[in-house]
Amino acid sequence: MISLVKITEKNFQPFQRHILEIENSSFPSPWTLNAFRQELNRVISHLWALTVDDVLAGYICFWIFGFGL
């Protein structure tokens, strides 16, 4: 089954190793575990995981902001 999962501080731990593996193999200057944790504490930041049969297939971290900027 394919699922989108909203990552929060409470459910981040089971995903963190796999997210960091993807991050490290995808970017020349990858984010650290601490960088992801900081994003989880930002109101405007959103971290989602894509799972296929309960295995992480990808993730996205993005900001939503607007009004008053």
Secondary structure, DSSP 8 states (H G I E B T S, - for coil): -EEEEEE-TTT-HHHHHHHHHHHHHH-SS---HHHHHHHHT-TTEEEEEEEETTEEEEEEEEE---TT-
